[in-house]
Amino acid sequence: MEPFDLAIIGGGAAGFMTAITAAENGVKRIIILEGSAKLMEKVRISGGGRCNITNATWIPNELVENYPRGGVRLLESFNRFAAGDVFEWFEKRGLNLKIEEDQRVFPVSNSSLDVIDCLRKSALSKNVEILTKFFVKEIIKTPNNLFNIFSLKRKKVISQNIIISTGGNPSGYKLAQNLGHSIVKPVPSLFTFSTKEPNLSECSGVSIKDIDIEIRLNTKTFKNRGDLLITHLGFSGPAILKLSSVAAREIFNQNYKFNLIIKWSVLGYEELKEKINYLRLNKGKVNLINSRPVPLLTKRLWIFLLNKIGISKEKKWANLIADERDKIINILIRDKYIISGKGPFGEEFVTSGGVKINEVNFKSMESLICPGLFFSGEVLDIDGITGGFNFQHCWTSGWIAGRAVSKLNNKVTNQ
Ligand SMILES: Cc1cc2nc3c(=O)[nH]c(=O)nc-3n(C[C@H](O)[C@H](O)[C@H](O)COP(=O)(O)OP(=O)(O)OC[C@H]3O[C@@H](n4cnc5c(N)ncnc54)[C@H](O)[C@@H]3O)c2cc1C
């Protein structure tokens, strides 16, 4: 059996980008080994079925700021292949893209199936072989520097080079470990917060723009400002997802139990006091429910907050006593929720942790421990916040690895 030039473990976004790049740069014998029966399943479900391919953050220095883990090392990679390159890459291969108001990039068709189709066709047109239901169980490097790759059923594939692109699947970490790599303990990132707060579910679906939130975990405080969404289980939306990403490890260490502070108003104590005093004097006959001190709050949320502090929504502003006024101010500037766990499945869930990045050469994505072994995608200890940044890392690392394998391969062919 003639060895492959490159065997790719994992048929996801990163694996396909690696395969296509290597093939388009002259690598002849490439095989993708996918454990399941389906290719690019996460691409299919991503972005609510629309696939948020990347983010229109064109400048590498700004792009790296969206990665709580891997940032500085990634700069080197993004200086070679960043969001603009990804945009061009897909358009050149016939997939038209659009940029939405919040900078997220999607296919014009709003269908992730078109992304899959583009990647699959690009790979097949370059004769990349694809084997599904080949779950890699073991990789052994032979004394003559070939990799023997064994499936669960002990089928064997031999290759000169391999790339592990197994995403957050534990098997990928094990394969990397057996080839000498260290793994940063994987923990979830990008998740929603659950709470048992009574009656909050009555506000399910309420979304509020530009809210300041804060969590305190042991001695560390994490803050963020962004859009917040109340769900039937607790809190979600970009503000929460970003905080869950930035503090992923600390939240894990606290077993997903902590306090969330929400600041419903940008105004401080004195300003709110002035506003409420104005309402007491000028709208005295109006019920609290019919005039909100913070217009941004929806009626449902305002009723919930009044309920939470035990003030009747039917009360007239003129009858509000000083103690009640202070209760309102306090809940508007520091509303506390006991978070009891993470939501079942985030809109965009990724793994934080994975193959230690200081054991990988970022110029090539090749292992510094085991020559001929490469990595791309989520298997590495790199993850981004929500907004297309996780796929961006898959495309970038896959592209760099594919190019590096082609350079190695061309060297061997020319000798
Ligand atoms: C619901 C959801 C929505 C998301 N939406 C977005 C989004 O819109 N934008 C964004 O940027 N990110 C999004 N993400 C994150 C993004 O999907 C991942 O970061 C990305 O898919 C990782 O790609 P990957 O190729 O590294 O790994 P994966 O996509 O996980 O692919 C790995 C592949 O390897 C296979 N595999 C694993 N182990 C083995 C083995 N031992 N042998 C053979 N095959 C193996 C798996 O079956 C899988 O097909 C979303 C994630 C989720 C869960």
The ligand as an ORCA input file, in Angstrom:
! r2SCAN-3c Opt
* xyz 0 1
  C     -24.402     24.780     17.693
  C     -23.089     25.399     17.268
  C     -23.091     26.529     16.458
  C     -21.889     27.118     16.076
  N     -21.917     28.209     15.267
  C     -20.758     28.802     14.902
  C     -20.754     29.903     14.003
  O     -21.788     30.296     13.457
  N     -19.563     30.491     13.742
  C     -18.384     30.062     14.282
  O     -17.340     30.648     14.017
  N     -18.355     28.975     15.090
  C     -19.500     28.338     15.397
  N     -19.473     27.241     16.208
  C     -18.154     26.702     16.599
  C     -17.592     25.910     15.408
  O     -18.603     25.034     14.943
  C     -16.345     25.116     15.783
  O     -15.398     25.998     16.298
  C     -15.788     24.409     14.566
  O     -16.751     23.546     13.996
  C     -14.561     23.587     14.894
  O     -14.149     22.976     13.696
  P     -13.122     21.779     13.699
  O     -12.969     21.348     12.273
  O     -11.925     22.124     14.458
  O     -13.853     20.642     14.528
  P     -15.247     19.907     14.243
  O     -16.145     20.744     13.456
  O     -15.705     19.422     15.557
  O     -14.825     18.687     13.335
  C     -14.077     17.601     13.846
  C     -14.439     16.378     13.076
  O     -13.579     15.320     13.494
  C     -14.321     14.138     13.637
  N     -13.580     13.289     14.588
  C     -13.411     13.507     15.908
  N     -12.626     12.549     16.433
  C     -12.299     11.713     15.412
  C     -11.507     10.546     15.322
  N     -10.892     10.026     16.383
  N     -11.383      9.943     14.109
  C     -11.987     10.451     13.006
  N     -12.753     11.570     13.044
  C     -12.888     12.198     14.235
  C     -15.672     14.602     14.137
  O     -16.662     13.652     13.864
  C     -15.860     15.890     13.334
  O     -16.481     15.667     12.113
  C     -20.655     26.593     16.550
  C     -20.666     25.459     17.346
  C     -21.860     24.863     17.690
  C     -21.837     23.624     18.540
*
